Amino acid sequence: MNCTSGISRVVVTGIGAVTALGQDVETFWSSMKQGKCGVKTLEGPHFENLPIRIAAPVVDFDYKERLKHWKRDRTILQSERVNWLAAAAADEAISAAELEMPLGDPGRAASIISSALGGQISAEKACRDRFVDNKRAVHPMLLPRIVASSASAHIGIEHGIEGPTFSICSAGAGAAHAISIGRDYLRQGTCDVAIVGGTESSLTFGGLLAAHSLKLLSPQGCFPFAEGRSGTVIGEAAGVLVLESLEHAQARGAPILAEVCGAGMSFDPSGMLAVDTEAAAAVMRLALQDAGLRPSAIDYINANGTGTKLNDLHETEAIKQVFGGHAKELGVSSTKSMHGHALGAASAIEAIASIKALNENWMPPTIGLGVVDPQCDLDYVPNEGRPKNLRYVMSNSFALGGFNAALVLGPPPS
């Protein structure tokens, strides 16, 4: 079976990434192939009293240089970091897609960008200015800076988009939801192009303290599936994909990187902090069903793999439920071990990593994997990536609150 059934087929024609591993896709992927780690100790007075000070930041990002060519939306330079990252990633993706924007019919394009926390940096600075430094006013652009919808709006303004434009807030599954919904618009014929993805820049005192209060953070690093794993590491990133209907992409001779063959979305109502094997298995089955593929067609899974005790164990069990005996044949790796958990951007940069894996028939590693948890008994591509013929790949996202998503990506249609 294959993913050729249904109405309009949807392909990826451009990708863009700004991450702790690199500020463009090629550097991101090259760093991943080398097994580099973007986790660092955060420096500066605002981090001094944090109990855990490691994260995966984007270092030396020059937003003025990256966005100096923007013409329609000059307010971007008065915005904030979470939106600058998204804008830069969108620029790279649109350029890679060789796409002229605005479209001839600007209502046929969409901009859907996920963010879990929006402008956390600006919100925290405003509170510090007002209540610590006793300043009497905040910046007049504060509200547009902090609302999570601003990233999609900035991209829409600059690129003349008049179709569906909004943000999605569903924690670590948000960008996968954006990809899924953008795909739906294209399959239904509502749009020809969808600019989709996620962005996150929440490495603030409050953001990190909130994650620590739930005992989610590791003081050592993110080591998914390892016996001694103790939590995750928060990352900073943006990832953007250009999706098009196959007909639109072929008509303009666009480069086609992959096909979005299937998507599953579900919710686990067990509780805000629940981790459920059945729910994880269900969303993978939905994605496979949507793609029209048997489990045996998948060769690699980019795992949710957060490095937390329960998440990794439940994901392993869910994969075994869905894939049966084929689970032992799969490569399963967590790239969060390298770029951290980028929250609203996580499933975008992981989808991009999955596309690059598919293009190069090469599975990225789970780094830092010494002694594997004996209850986690799959092939996690430990420490070094390796080549493998990849027909179809899956990318999993199981987010705080019960938001689940899975994507199935396949080769460009022949």
Secondary structure, DSSP 8 states (H G I E B T S, - for coil): --S--SSS-EEEEEEEEEBTTBSSHHHHHHHHHTT----EE--SGGGTT-S--EEB---S--HHHHTTT--S-GGGGGS-HHHHHHHHHHHHHHHHTT--SS-SSGGGEEEEEE-SSSSHHHHHHHHHHHHTS--S---TTHHHHHSTTHHHHHHHHHTT--S-EEEE--GGGHHHHHHHHHHHHHHHTS-SEEEEEEEE---SHHHHHHHHHTT-B-SS---TTBTT---B-BB-EEEEEEEEEHHHHHHTT----EEEEEEEEEE-TT-TT---HHHHHHHHHHHHHHHT--GGGEEEEE----S-HHHHHHHHHHHHHHHGGGGGGSEEE-THHHH-B-GGGHHHHHHHHHHHHHHHTEE--BTT--SB-TT--S---BSS-EE---SEEEEEEEETTTEEEEEEEE----
